[in-house]
Amino acid sequence: ATSFNLRLFQGLVCPRNQKGGGVGIFARSTLPLRLEKQLMTDTHEPISAVIRLDTTEFMITSSYFPRGQVTAEALLHTVPASADLPHIITMDGNAF
């Protein structure tokens, strides 16, 4: 992941190698943020991070699903998941 400077926030970004853009997760600088996984393929572009609040951790995934032959619904099953952590998934689903 690449660092991104945004006042009062820390960011993890995964830039796209073609056509610009990319995905990112931004959290207030007071929240511990740890990169969990990033993956760029032709079918989807997710980045996942773990955020810790007091003694609780949760995962958040930001995904972009470009238009193509695979549906975003099918690709959601490939997004990193942890059975032990609450998980929030946000997406830009052009592939519906």
C-alpha positions as CSV (number, residue, x, y, z in Angstrom):
1,A,0.0,0.0,0.0
2,T,1.1,3.5,-0.6
3,S,0.9,6.3,2.0
4,F,-1.4,9.2,1.3
5,N,-1.3,12.6,3.1
6,L,-4.7,13.9,4.1
7,R,-5.0,16.2,7.1
8,L,-6.1,14.4,10.3
9,F,-6.3,11.1,8.4
10,Q,-4.0,8.2,7.6
11,G,-4.5,6.3,4.4
12,L,-3.8,3.1,2.7
13,V,-4.2,3.3,-1.0
14,C,-3.7,0.8,-3.8
15,P,-3.3,2.7,-7.1
16,R,-4.4,1.2,-10.3
17,N,-1.7,0.6,-12.9
18,Q,-3.9,1.6,-15.8
19,K,-6.7,4.1,-16.5
20,G,-5.9,6.0,-13.2
21,G,-7.9,5.6,-10.0
22,G,-7.5,2.9,-7.4
23,V,-8.9,2.1,-4.0
24,G,-8.2,3.3,-0.6
25,I,-9.1,3.3,3.1
26,F,-8.8,6.4,5.2
27,A,-9.1,6.5,9.0
28,R,-8.6,9.3,11.5
29,S,-5.0,9.5,12.5
30,T,-5.9,8.5,16.1
31,L,-7.2,5.1,15.0
32,P,-4.6,2.3,14.7
33,L,-4.8,1.1,11.0
34,R,-3.0,-1.9,9.7
35,L,-2.9,-3.2,6.1
36,E,-4.3,-6.7,5.9
37,K,-4.3,-7.4,2.2
38,Q,-4.3,-5.7,-1.2
39,L,-4.9,-7.3,-4.5
40,M,-5.2,-5.9,-8.0
41,T,-6.5,-8.1,-10.8
42,D,-8.4,-7.6,-14.0
43,T,-11.7,-8.5,-12.3
44,H,-11.5,-6.7,-8.9
45,E,-9.4,-4.3,-6.8
46,P,-9.8,-4.8,-3.1
47,I,-7.8,-3.4,-0.2
48,S,-8.4,-4.6,3.4
49,A,-7.3,-3.1,6.7
50,V,-7.8,-3.8,10.3
51,I,-8.8,-1.0,12.7
52,R,-8.5,-1.3,16.4
53,L,-10.9,0.4,18.8
54,D,-9.9,-0.1,22.4
55,T,-9.7,-3.9,22.7
56,T,-11.8,-4.6,19.6
57,E,-10.5,-5.0,16.1
58,F,-12.6,-5.0,12.9
59,M,-11.8,-5.3,9.2
60,I,-12.8,-3.0,6.5
61,T,-12.5,-3.7,2.8
62,S,-12.8,-1.2,0.0
63,S,-13.4,-2.8,-3.4
64,Y,-13.8,-1.7,-7.0
65,F,-15.4,-4.1,-9.4
66,P,-14.9,-3.0,-13.0
67,R,-17.4,-3.7,-15.7
68,G,-16.7,-7.1,-17.3
69,Q,-17.7,-10.7,-17.6
70,V,-17.8,-11.5,-13.9
71,T,-20.5,-10.1,-11.6
72,A,-19.6,-8.1,-8.5
73,E,-21.9,-10.5,-6.5
74,A,-19.7,-13.4,-7.5
75,L,-16.5,-11.5,-6.7
76,L,-17.7,-10.5,-3.2
77,H,-16.9,-14.1,-2.2
78,T,-13.3,-13.6,-3.0
79,V,-12.9,-10.5,-0.8
80,P,-10.7,-11.2,2.2
81,A,-12.7,-12.2,5.2
82,S,-11.9,-13.2,8.8
83,A,-14.2,-15.4,10.7
84,D,-12.9,-13.8,13.9
85,L,-13.4,-10.2,13.1
86,P,-16.5,-8.0,12.3
87,H,-16.1,-7.0,8.7
88,I,-17.4,-4.0,6.7
89,I,-17.2,-4.1,2.9
90,T,-17.7,-1.0,0.7
91,M,-17.7,-1.1,-3.0
92,D,-18.0,0.5,-6.4
93,G,-19.9,-2.2,-8.3
94,N,-19.8,-1.5,-12.0
95,A,-19.9,-5.2,-12.7
96,F,-23.6,-5.8,-11.8
